[in-house]
């Protein structure tokens, strides 16, 4: 049904995003968004059908901040890195919604445009057939997973400290790796992991 003009799609999506940022994805509900907007839950149904539609609006809102235009000409690895960093910049502040980028990737115009650009970069680099499909999926998996790890369990966090404190005689490799990991910043971690993925894709079978 048409949405009344008193509540824009952007304001509605912004309220849903605020709920997720504060309470996590599990906290998103029609009632929570209605309270964020200062209205009744029943009134909210005049604007949106259900939580599923709210999820789509949130993903569209954040993807609207992502520049999906092809980067300037250059090595394909650098161009893919640019696209990955654009996604990280937009979604990094809203890591709780990253699972929605997977479930909504076929419906969000922003997701489709970003994916089309990355697929085009891979095609220009000679990726074709199954290799291209695997490469695109691997990149998405790394970017989504890395953003979640960075914000929900960063290397500077308690988990790494626990691993670093494990007895060296029982866990020599894990404890040593964690001690080094505590000195790695988030930018270095993201770019280093991405570089490893790109290196592996470039060395893969043609």
N, C-alpha and C positions, 0 to 999 in steps of 0.2 A: 504494500500500500504506500502511497506517497507520504513522505515525511513532512510534518508541519515545519514551517520556516523558523519557528522559534528555537529549534535545536539543530545545528548544522552537523553534518556527518563528521567533520573534523573535531568538533567539540565532543561528540559522542565517543569517537575513537580515542580521543585524548583522555577522557575520563576512564575508559576501560584500560588504557595503557597505564594510567596512574595507579589503578587498583592492582594490576599485575606487578608493577615496579615495587609497590609497597607490600603486598601480601603474597606474591608469587602467582604462578599460573593457576594453581589450585584454588586461589582465592577469587578468581573471576566468576561472577554470577550476575544475573540480571538485578538481583537485590543490591549487591555491592555497588554496581555501576549507578543504579538509581540513587543510592545514598550519596555517592560521590557528586552527583549532579544536583542533589537537593530536591529530588522529586520522588513520587511513589513508584513502586515497581510496576503497577498496572499502567501508569502513565508512560513508562518507558516502552511498553509494548506497542505504543503508537508509532514508535520510531524504528524498532528493530524486532525481529521475530524471536530470537533466542540467543543463547550463549554462542552457538556456532557462528551466527552472523557477526556477533561482536568480535570473535577471533579473527574473522576475515578482515574486518575494518581495521583492527589493530595492526595486522601484518601490512595492509595497504598503506597505513599511515607511516610506518617506519620505512618501508621501501620507497616511499615518496622522497625520502632524503638521500637515496642512493643514486649517484650518477651512473647511468647505464650506458652512456655513450662510449664507443670504442676509444681506448687510449691512443696516444700518438704512436706512429710506427716505431718499431724497435724490436729487440729480441722478444720472442713469445713469452719467455719466463717473466720478464719485467712487466709485460702487459698484463699477464694473469695476476701477478703480484699486485698491481695497481687495482685491479677489480676486486681482489680479495680484501685489500686494505679499505676500499670504499665500503664494502659490506661490514667490515669490522668497526669502522668509524660510526656507522649508523646504528648497528645493532649492539655494539659493545656496552652501551649504557642501559640496554634493556635485555640483558642476557636471558632472563626468565622466559622470554617469548621465543627463544631459538627453536624449541620443538615445533612451534607453529610454522616456522619457515619450511619444515619438512612436510607437514601434513597439508599445508596450504600452497605449496610451490606450484601446483598445476592450475591454481585458480587466481593467484595474485598476478596482476599485470606487471608489477615491478619485478617480481621474481622471474617471470618469463623473459622480460627484457634483459635482465642481468644474465640469465642463463644463455640467451641467444648471443649476447656479446662474447661471453667466455667460449661458447661452442664455436663461434666464428674465429676467435683467436687460435683455438686448437686446430681448426680446419686449415687456417692459413699456414700453420706450422707443420702440416702434413699428417695430422692425426685423422684417421678415417675408419669407418666400420666399427667393429667391436672395440678397437683400441680407443677411439674417440669417446665412445659411451663410457668405458671404464675410467678414462681420464677425467671426464666431467664429474662422474659420481665420486671419484676419489677426492677431487678438489672440494666438492660440496661437503663430503664427510669430514674432511680435515677442518675446513673453515668453521662449520657449525660446532664441531666438537671442541676445537681450540677456543672459541669464544666462550663456550660454556665452562670449560676448565679454568680459563683465566679469571672469570668473575665468580664462579661458584666454588673453586678450589685452587686458587692461585699458588704458584710455587713459594710465595712468601708466607703462605698460610700455615695453620696449625698442623695440617696433615703432613706436609713436608718435614716440619720439625719433628714430628713423631717418628717418621721414617729415618731421619738423620740420627735419631737417638737410639735406634735399634742396636743390639749388641753386635759388634763387628765380627765376632767369631761365628755367629749364626747367620748373619745377613751381610756379609762383607760388601757385596756389589750393590745391593739396594741402599744400604746406609751411606756408602760413598757417593753414589749417584745423587741421593737426596741432599747431601752436604753441598755438592757442587750446584745443585738446582736452586738452592736458597739464594745464591748469588746472581741468578739470572733474572733480568727484568722482563716484564711482560712483552715489550716490543721485540726484544732479542729472542724470546721464546717463540712468539708467533711467526716472526720472519724466518727464524732458523728452522722451525718445523715445516713451514711452507717450502722453503728452499730444498729441504730433504725430499719432500713429496714431488716437487717439480723435477729434481734431479733424477729421481727414480722413474718418473713418467717419460722423461727424455731418453733414458737408457733402455726403456722397455722395447719389446719386439715390435717391429714395424707391421 
